[in-house]
Amino acid sequence: MTDRDSNKPLDTSRRNFLKQSIALAGAVSGIAALGLSAPASLRSAVWAAGSDAPEKAALTVGFIPLTDCASVVVAATQGFGEKYGLTINPSKEASWAGVRDKLNTGELDAAHVLYGMMYGAQLGLAGPQKDMAVLMGLNQNGQAITLSKQLRDAGVTNGAQLAEHVKKGGTPLTFAQTFPTGTHAMWLYYWLGSLGINPMSDVKTIVVPPPQMVANMRVGNMDGFCVGEPWGARAIFDKIGFTATTTQQIWPDHPEKVLGTTRAFIEQYPNAARALIMAILDASRFIEASEENRKSTAKLISGKAYVNAPVQVIEPRFLAQYEDGLGNSWKDEHAMAFCKDGSVNFPYHSDGMWFLTQFKRWGLLKDAPDYAAVAAQINQTALYAEAAGALKLAVPSSPLRSSTLIDGVVWDGSNPAAYADSFAIKA
């Protein structure tokens, strides 16, 4: 790794000297931008010396071996936690269901987690109900839908050809995603729906943990899968599949993984939660500070303790250098992003509501929820604003943003119920 200030190789002996007092005055303006009132402790205290010190100094943060766990790993291993009074212990997990269960029991204090999984847990979908909290976004973009070599050999190399193949009938194709309410399920379903394929009736879908995707495709258990990197790139590297679409082609700058915890945790340890946001925000900014930092981060997370994949598989797409396994290559304008001066990290209510609209669309929710109220309960915009303001990162003036997805439909969070009911293809 490299020194986060000078970009020189990081001297690990310096980590013991990273604890320092961080003035929080800048947070006040960030909170004001959201129309919120800064707490008195924030207006008057200095981080390490006053009442804003973390109530719990050692936190266990779970992650799944995916490229987008990078900011958690960097924060935990490169001194960013200590900078804000924390020891961050990263915990490699085997599945998203395992992450959910360990958050529920408190075995994990927080986690790198699927955005939609947090909303599903809040509503008691695909598991027990638990009040959850999204502290910040960890990344945008950087997932992919992979189709098998067998489909390519059958003449299917794009979405339109896939739709024609499905229309011919026969044995339904099998597609894998990583969790019933997760991001990968929703990207897969949305893409298929945009092609005129109903994922609930025209194909079969199964759940497979991310690190097992490539092995399952290799033995013919699936015709396609949606998962985070590096497993899309690994399928190409192993010559068993090709990239049919990236998720940023489905929704440019889409929300993806978040830093999630339970509401009980932030109520008991609000200062620790804020310190954790600051540490990971700082690490996210560091990763994007230079190409050298990106490369050193790719090398770090390639290790067996983290993603456990060759650096030559992780690094290219980490640097926005894409190829699809069909002979095409490009520099991706919407590759995986970790910070972009904080625009990646703000927990927009509209991002969370979008997942609720898709739960309704695909029959995971029978009745329409109170979209805005659920998002306001889960997404911790005030806590995020305190942390971002302290790091002098801008905070948006609105919790809603506007995006245009692959089908040309605009999503802006203004009328989620109408949006959810507007799709021709649904459960």
C-alpha positions in Angstrom: 0.0 0.0 0.0 1.0 3.6 -0.1 1.0 6.5 2.3 -2.5 8.2 2.0 -1.0 11.7 2.0 2.2 11.4 -0.1 1.4 8.3 -2.2 4.8 6.9 -1.1 5.0 3.2 0.1 3.3 3.0 3.4 5.6 2.4 6.4 3.5 0.2 8.6 5.5 1.4 11.7 3.8 4.8 11.3 0.3 3.3 12.0 0.8 3.7 15.7 1.2 7.4 15.2 -2.0 8.0 13.3 -4.3 8.8 16.2 -5.0 12.5 16.2 -7.7 14.9 17.2 -10.0 15.7 14.2 -12.0 18.9 14.5 -15.6 18.4 13.6 -16.6 22.0 12.9 -16.9 21.3 9.2 -19.7 18.8 9.8 -22.1 21.6 10.9 -22.3 23.1 7.4 -22.8 19.6 5.9 -25.7 18.9 8.2 -27.2 22.3 7.5 -27.3 21.5 3.8 -29.8 18.7 4.7 -31.9 21.1 6.8 -30.8 19.2 10.0 -29.6 20.5 13.3 -26.1 19.6 14.4 -25.9 18.1 17.9 -24.4 20.3 20.6 -21.5 17.8 21.1 -20.6 18.2 17.4 -20.6 21.9 17.6 -18.3 22.1 20.7 -16.2 18.9 20.9 -13.0 17.8 19.4 -13.0 14.2 18.1 -10.5 12.2 20.2 -10.5 14.3 23.4 -14.2 15.0 24.0 -17.5 13.2 24.3 -17.5 12.3 20.6 -14.9 9.5 21.2 -16.1 6.1 20.0 -18.1 4.3 22.7 -16.8 1.0 21.3 -13.2 1.2 20.2 -12.9 -2.2 18.4 -15.4 -3.1 15.7 -15.8 -6.3 13.7 -16.8 -5.5 10.1 -17.9 -8.3 7.8 -17.2 -8.5 4.1 -17.8 -10.9 1.2 -14.7 -11.6 -1.1 -15.6 -9.1 -3.9 -13.6 -6.2 -5.4 -16.0 -3.7 -3.8 -14.9 -4.7 -0.3 -11.8 -2.7 -0.9 -12.6 0.4 1.2 -13.4 -1.8 4.2 -10.1 -3.7 3.8 -8.0 -0.6 3.3 -9.6 1.2 6.3 -9.0 -1.9 8.5 -5.4 -2.6 7.4 -3.9 0.7 6.6 -4.4 2.8 9.7 -7.6 4.6 8.9 -9.5 3.2 11.8 -6.8 4.2 14.3 -7.0 7.7 12.8 -10.5 8.0 14.2 -10.0 6.1 17.4 -11.1 2.7 16.1 -9.6 -0.8 15.6 -11.4 -2.3 12.6 -11.3 -6.1 12.5 -12.3 -7.3 9.0 -14.2 -10.6 9.0 -14.4 -12.6 5.7 -17.8 -14.2 5.3 -19.0 -17.0 3.1 -22.4 -15.8 2.1 -24.8 -12.9 2.2 -27.2 -14.9 4.4 -24.3 -15.4 6.8 -23.7 -11.6 6.9 -27.4 -11.0 7.6 -27.4 -13.5 10.4 -24.2 -12.2 12.1 -25.5 -8.6 11.9 -28.7 -9.8 13.6 -26.9 -11.5 16.4 -24.3 -8.8 16.9 -21.4 -11.0 16.0 -20.7 -8.4 13.3 -20.9 -4.7 14.3 -21.3 -3.7 10.7 -20.7 -5.1 7.2 -20.0 -4.5 3.5 -23.5 -5.6 2.4 -26.0 -5.6 -0.4 -28.1 -2.5 -0.5 -31.3 -4.4 -1.2 -30.6 -6.9 1.6 -30.8 -4.2 4.2 -34.2 -3.1 2.9 -35.4 -6.7 2.8 -34.3 -7.3 6.4 -36.1 -4.2 7.5 -39.3 -5.6 6.0 -38.8 -9.2 7.0 -38.2 -10.5 3.5 -35.9 -13.5 2.9 -35.2 -13.7 6.6 -36.3 -12.4 10.1 -37.3 -8.8 10.5 -34.7 -6.5 12.0 -34.5 -2.8 12.1 -31.5 -1.9 10.0 -29.3 1.2 9.2 -27.5 2.1 6.0 -24.6 4.3 7.1 -23.1 5.1 3.7 -22.7 3.8 0.2 -19.4 1.9 -0.4 -19.4 1.9 -4.2 -21.3 2.4 -7.4 -21.1 0.3 -10.5 -18.7 -2.6 -11.1 -21.0 -5.7 -11.3 -21.7 -7.8 -14.4 -24.0 -10.3 -16.0 -22.1 -13.3 -17.4 -23.5 -15.8 -20.0 -22.0 -19.2 -20.5 -19.7 -20.4 -23.3 -22.4 -22.9 -24.2 -24.8 -20.0 -25.0 -22.1 -18.3 -27.0 -21.6 -21.5 -29.0 -25.3 -21.5 -29.6 -25.1 -18.1 -31.2 -26.1 -16.0 -28.2 -23.7 -13.1 -27.7 -26.1 -10.2 -26.6 -29.4 -9.5 -25.0 -31.5 -9.5 -28.1 -30.2 -12.9 -29.1 -30.8 -14.2 -25.6 -34.4 -13.0 -25.9 -34.9 -14.9 -29.2 -33.3 -18.0 -27.7 -35.7 -17.9 -24.7 -38.7 -17.4 -27.0 -37.9 -20.7 -28.8 -38.9 -22.5 -25.7 -37.4 -25.8 -24.5 -35.7 -26.3 -21.2 -35.7 -23.0 -19.3 -32.3 -21.4 -18.9 -31.0 -21.1 -15.3 -29.6 -17.8 -14.0 -27.9 -17.3 -10.7 -27.9 -14.3 -8.4 -26.5 -13.9 -4.9 -29.5 -13.1 -2.6 -33.3 -12.9 -3.1 -33.5 -9.2 -2.2 -30.0 -8.3 -3.2 -28.6 -5.9 -5.8 -27.5 -8.7 -8.2 -31.0 -10.2 -8.2 -32.5 -6.8 -9.0 -30.0 -6.0 -11.8 -30.5 -9.5 -13.4 -34.3 -9.2 -13.2 -34.3 -5.6 -14.5 -32.1 -6.5 -17.5 -34.1 -9.6 -18.4 -37.3 -7.5 -18.1 -35.9 -4.9 -20.4 -35.4 -7.7 -23.0 -39.0 -8.9 -22.7 -38.0 -11.9 -20.6 -40.0 -12.4 -17.4 -37.4 -13.7 -14.8 -40.3 -15.1 -12.7 -41.7 -17.4 -15.4 -39.5 -17.5 -18.6 -36.3 -18.6 -16.9 -35.2 -20.4 -13.7 -33.3 -18.4 -11.0 -31.2 -19.8 -8.2 -29.1 -18.3 -5.4 -25.3 -19.0 -5.3 -22.7 -17.2 -3.1 -20.4 -14.9 -5.1 -17.1 -17.0 -4.8 -19.0 -20.1 -6.1 -20.4 -18.6 -9.3 -17.5 -19.5 -11.6 -17.1 -23.0 -10.3 -20.9 -23.6 -10.8 -20.9 -22.3 -14.3 -17.8 -24.4 -15.1 -19.7 -27.6 -14.3 -22.9 -26.5 -16.1 -25.2 -25.6 -13.2 -26.2 -22.3 -14.8 -26.5 -20.5 -18.1 -25.8 -17.1 -16.7 -25.1 -15.2 -13.5 -25.0 -11.7 -12.0 -22.4 -11.0 -9.4 -19.8 -8.5 -8.4 -16.3 -8.4 -9.6 -13.8 -10.0 -9.9 -16.0 -13.0 -10.7 -17.3 -11.7 -14.1 -13.7 -11.1 -15.2 -12.7 -14.5 -13.7 -15.2 -16.3 -15.9 -13.5 -14.7 -19.0 -10.1 -15.5 -17.6 -11.1 -19.1 -17.2 -12.7 -19.1 -20.7 -16.1 -20.4 -19.4 -18.2 -17.3 -20.1 -18.5 -13.7 -21.4 -19.8 -10.4 -20.2 -23.3 -9.8 -21.7 -23.7 -6.5 -19.9 -22.2 -4.6 -17.1 -24.5 -3.3 -14.4 -23.4 0.3 -15.2 -24.9 -0.2 -18.6 -28.2 -1.1 -16.9 -28.0 2.0 -14.5 -25.0 4.3 -14.9 -23.6 5.1 -11.4 -26.1 2.8 -9.7 -26.0 2.2 -5.9 -24.3 -1.1 -5.0 -22.8 -2.2 -1.6 -23.4 -0.2 1.5 -21.9 0.0 5.0 -24.8 -1.6 6.9 -25.5 -2.2 10.6 -28.5 -2.6 12.8 -30.5 0.4 14.2 -29.7 -1.0 17.7 -26.0 -0.5 17.0 -26.2 3.1 16.0 -28.5 3.8 19.0 -26.0 2.3 21.4 -22.8 3.4 19.7 -23.5 6.6 17.6 -20.0 8.0 18.0 -18.5 4.7 16.9 -20.8 4.5 13.9 -19.8 8.0 12.9 -16.1 7.2 13.4 -16.5 4.1 11.2 -18.1 6.2 8.4 -15.2 8.6 8.6 -12.6 5.9 8.5 -14.1 4.2 5.5 -14.8 7.5 3.7 -11.2 8.5 4.2 -10.0 5.1 2.9 -12.4 5.4 -0.1 -10.9 8.8 -1.0 -7.4 7.4 -0.6 -8.1 4.5 -3.1 -9.1 7.0 -5.8 -6.3 9.5 -5.1 -4.0 8.0 -7.8 -3.7 5.1 -10.2 -0.8 3.9 -7.9 -3.2 3.7 -5.0 -5.7 1.7 -7.1 -3.1 -0.7 -8.2 -1.7 -1.2 -4.6 -5.3 -1.7 -3.4 -6.0 -4.3 -6.1 -2.8 -6.1 -5.0 -3.8 -6.0 -1.3 -7.3 -7.3 -1.8 -6.1 -10.1 -4.1 -4.6 -11.9 -1.1 -6.1 -15.1 0.3 -7.4 -13.3 3.4 -9.6 -11.1 1.2 -10.8 -11.7 -2.4 -8.4 -14.6 -3.1 -8.1 -14.1 -6.8 -5.2 -13.3 -9.1 -4.4 -9.6 -9.2 -4.4 -9.8 -13.0 -8.1 -10.6 -12.8 -8.9 -7.9 -10.3 -6.8 -5.0 -11.5 -8.0 -4.3 -15.1 -11.7 -3.7 -14.3 -10.6 -1.9 -11.0 -8.8 0.5 -13.4 -11.8 0.7 -15.8 -10.1 -1.4 -18.4 -12.8 -3.8 -19.7 -13.0 -6.6 -22.2 -16.0 -8.9 -22.6 -14.6 -12.2 -23.7 -15.9 -11.7 -27.2 -13.0 -9.7 -28.5 -14.2 -6.2 -27.5 -12.4 -3.9 -25.1 -13.0 -0.4 -23.8 -12.3 2.2 -21.1 -15.4 2.2 -19.0 -16.7 5.7 -18.1 -18.8 4.3 -15.2 -16.4 1.7 -13.7 -16.4 0.9 -10.0 -16.2 4.1 -8.0 -15.6 4.4 -4.2 -15.8 8.1 -3.4 -15.8 10.8 -6.2 -15.6 13.5 -3.5 -18.4 11.8 -1.6 -21.0 11.6 -4.4 -20.8 7.8 -4.3 -21.2 7.6 -0.6 -24.3 9.7 0.3 -27.2 7.3 1.3 -29.8 8.8 -1.0 -33.4 7.9 0.0 -34.3 7.4 -3.7 -31.6 4.7 -4.1 -33.1 2.7 -1.2 -36.7 3.3 -2.5 -35.8 1.9 -5.9 -35.1 -1.5 -4.4 -38.5 -1.4 -2.7 -40.2 -0.6 -6.1 -38.5 -3.7 -7.5 -39.6 -5.9 -4.5 -43.1 -4.8 -5.3 -42.7 -5.4 -9.1 -41.4 -8.9 -8.6 -43.9 -10.0 -6.0 -41.6 -10.0 -3.0 -43.9 -7.4 -1.5 -47.7 -8.0 -1.8 -48.7 -4.5 -0.9 -47.0 -1.1 -1.5 -45.0 0.0 1.5 -44.7 3.6 2.7 -41.6 4.1 0.4 -40.4 7.4 1.8 -40.9 6.4 5.5 -39.0 3.1 5.1 -36.1 4.9 3.4 -36.0 7.6 6.1 -35.9 4.9 8.8 -33.0 3.1 7.2 -30.7 5.6 5.5 -28.7 7.6 8.1 -28.3 10.8 6.2 -27.8 13.0 9.3 -25.1 10.7 10.7 -23.4 10.5 7.3 -23.5 14.4 7.0 -21.7 14.7 10.3 -18.9 12.4 9.1 -18.7 13.9 5.6 -18.7 17.4 6.9 -15.8 16.6 9.2 -13.8 15.4 6.2 -14.9 18.5 4.2 -16.8 16.4 1.7 -19.9 18.0 0.1 -23.4 16.7 1.2 -26.2 16.9 -1.4 -29.0 19.3 -0.7 -31.7 16.6 -1.4 -32.0 13.0 -0.4 -33.4 12.2 -3.9 -31.5 12.0 -7.2 -32.5 11.3 -10.8 -31.2 8.5 -13.1 -32.2 7.0 -16.5 -32.0 3.3 -16.7 -31.4 1.0 -19.7 -35.0 1.0 -20.8 -35.1 4.8 -21.0 -37.3 5.1 -17.9 -36.4 7.9 -15.5 -36.2 7.1 -11.8 -36.2 10.1 -9.4 -38.0 8.8 -6.3 -40.8 11.3 -6.7 -43.6 8.8 -7.2 -42.4 5.3 -6.3 -45.8 3.7 -6.2 -46.6 4.7 -9.8 -43.1 3.7 -10.9 -43.5 0.2 -9.3 -46.8 -0.3 -11.1 -45.7 1.0 -14.5 -43.8 -2.0 -15.7 -45.3 -4.2 -18.4 -43.3 -7.2 -17.3 -43.7 -8.0 -13.6 -44.6 -10.9 -11.3 
